[in-house]
Amino acid sequence: MTSATATPSTHLPIAYRRIDSPVGALLIAASDAGLHGIEFPENRHPLRRTPGWHEGDHPMIDLARRQLEEYFAGRRQQFTLPLAPAGTDFQRKVWNTLAAIPFGSTWSYGQLALRVGKPSASRAVGAANGRNPLPIVLPCHRVIGSSGAMTGFGGGLPTKEFLLRLEGALPDRGASSRLFD
């Protein structure tokens, strides 16, 4: 099971590499502590590069790449990767809770806030959700507005819609369900 409870050491060397995906080139960052980040080509909150980051290979990047390829091919619904996102305790609690949203389902920000144990903190939960450094693996794309409306997403709303269609959470539009029509 995926877990976001690890706290990375700022002294670990973190390798990163870009991989191709149906939503564009994803930057994957990892170390011996686990997966630190996944970044979309267009990202509202880019990963913060700290000393020790370097472009290169790491076995964790290869594992993440394989699992992401399986996800995009429709053969994986859950990720089994050790995670090491940098964030506050509250952010990590929100991110860990994202892993409980079932594949093919969506929750509202209010539902997420309730699951985090902060039912009146929808905005704070939304802000933490927006800073999720591990999108797709910790499925922040599965969080939508209480009316069912698509709301902000760090990788852009077309990417969010693509991911939700891939998972069957939105009706398929047939041939027009490509990312960039």
WOUR-V777700 format. One record per residue. N is the residue number from 1. RES is the residue in one letter. SS is DSSP state (alpha for helix, beta for strand, coil for the rest). D_LAST is the distance of its C-alpha to the last C-alpha in Angstrom with 2 decimals. Layout:
N RES SS D_LAST
N RES SS D_LAST
This chain:
1 M coil 34.75
2 T coil 32.80
3 S beta 34.87
4 A coil 34.26
5 T coil 37.93
6 A coil 38.84
7 T coil 39.70
8 P coil 39.12
9 S coil 41.87
10 T coil 41.08
11 H coil 43.19
12 L coil 41.19
13 P coil 39.40
14 I beta 35.66
15 A beta 33.66
16 Y beta 29.96
17 R beta 27.47
18 R beta 23.74
19 I beta 22.04
20 D coil 18.71
21 S coil 16.46
22 P coil 12.98
23 V coil 12.55
24 G coil 14.13
25 A coil 17.83
26 L beta 20.00
27 L beta 23.51
28 I beta 26.07
29 A beta 29.57
30 A beta 32.60
31 S beta 36.37
32 D coil 39.21
33 A coil 38.86
34 G beta 35.36
35 L beta 31.72
36 H beta 31.54
37 G beta 27.90
38 I beta 24.25
39 E beta 22.20
40 F coil 18.45
41 P coil 17.46
42 E coil 17.18
43 N coil 19.99
44 R coil 21.83
45 H coil 25.01
46 P coil 25.36
47 L coil 27.95
48 R coil 31.39
49 R coil 32.83
50 T coil 36.55
51 P coil 39.30
52 G coil 39.13
53 W beta 35.40
54 H beta 34.88
55 E beta 32.25
56 G coil 33.30
57 D coil 33.42
58 H coil 34.63
59 P alpha 34.95
60 M alpha 33.16
61 I alpha 30.03
62 D alpha 30.22
63 L alpha 30.69
64 A alpha 27.75
65 R alpha 25.51
66 R alpha 26.73
67 Q alpha 26.22
68 L alpha 22.67
69 E alpha 21.89
70 E alpha 23.59
71 Y alpha 21.62
72 F alpha 18.19
73 A coil 19.73
74 G coil 20.91
75 R coil 24.53
76 R coil 25.35
77 Q coil 25.49
78 Q coil 27.96
79 F coil 28.64
80 T coil 32.18
81 L coil 32.38
82 P beta 35.08
83 L beta 33.61
84 A coil 35.13
85 P coil 33.12
86 A coil 35.01
87 G coil 35.40
88 T coil 37.97
89 D alpha 39.53
90 F alpha 37.67
91 Q alpha 34.26
92 R alpha 35.04
93 K alpha 36.17
94 V alpha 32.89
95 W alpha 30.90
96 N alpha 33.21
97 T alpha 32.72
98 L alpha 28.93
99 A coil 29.76
100 A coil 31.37
101 I coil 28.22
102 P coil 27.73
103 F coil 24.69
104 G coil 22.53
105 S coil 24.24
106 T coil 23.88
107 W beta 26.68
108 S beta 27.11
109 Y alpha 28.54
110 G alpha 31.81
111 Q alpha 31.88
112 L alpha 31.28
113 A alpha 34.04
114 L alpha 36.34
115 R alpha 35.78
116 V alpha 36.55
117 G coil 39.75
118 K coil 38.93
119 P coil 38.07
120 S coil 38.52
121 A coil 36.47
122 S alpha 32.89
123 R alpha 32.14
124 A alpha 33.76
125 V alpha 31.94
126 G alpha 28.61
127 A alpha 29.58
128 A alpha 30.54
129 N alpha 27.33
130 G alpha 25.39
131 R coil 27.57
132 N coil 26.98
133 P coil 27.13
134 L beta 26.05
135 P coil 22.67
136 I coil 21.55
137 V coil 25.21
138 L coil 26.47
139 P coil 23.65
140 C alpha 23.33
141 H alpha 19.81
142 R alpha 21.83
143 V beta 23.52
144 I beta 22.34
145 G coil 24.14
146 S coil 27.14
147 S coil 25.52
148 G coil 22.65
149 A coil 20.30
150 M coil 17.88
151 T coil 19.88
152 G coil 19.77
153 F coil 18.77
154 G coil 19.81
155 G coil 16.64
156 G coil 14.50
157 L alpha 13.34
158 P alpha 9.75
159 T alpha 11.94
160 K alpha 14.46
161 E alpha 12.33
162 F alpha 11.13
163 L alpha 14.87
164 L alpha 16.17
165 R alpha 14.17
166 L alpha 15.40
167 E coil 18.84
168 G coil 18.75
169 A coil 19.41
170 L coil 16.67
171 P coil 16.22
172 D coil 13.76
173 R coil 11.24
174 G alpha 11.68
175 A alpha 9.27
176 S alpha 6.33
177 S alpha 7.59
178 R coil 5.91
179 L coil 6.22
180 F coil 3.80
181 D coil 0.00
